[in-house]
């Protein structure tokens, strides 16, 4: 019964965080239309990532993300990785900044709520570099898994591509 309550609590936390992230996404001016003109990172992106073991280079199965970058420099992330059980990992929240030209840095974290084989409770810390070209971007990424005391457990590296969501103004 205790396991069931933990799973239900995990699902509730994830739903609350997803709802909060959606609420924080700007709805006024079309972020996609604005950012298409200046290669900004603002807006929502569909990301395909190909992770690998940083030390050996061994590939890890690819998966996808949705990332939303708000004008105020915050980001919200939802991932679709088979490495996590449903409700095991929260939505990621973090920050982004412009570095120079059409390049950006991001940093965000998500909590790992439940132990499973190969993963411990704690948090995942992600650092990604984006190079934007209109509605496309390339990504160099690292991820670190930390236990509940902040001790490093594992690292992954990755490369990926991103496509900006289309402007929905005028669609029925």
Secondary structure, DSSP 4 states (H G I P E B T S, - for coil): -HHHHHHHHHHHHHHHHHHHHHHHS--SS-HHHHHHHHT---EEEEEEEEEEETTT--B---EEEEEEE-TTSEEEEEEE-TTS-TTSBPPEEEEEEEEETTEEEEEEEEEE-S-BTTB-SEEEEEEEEEEEETTEEEEEEEEEEEETTS-EEEEEEEEEEEEEPPP-TT--
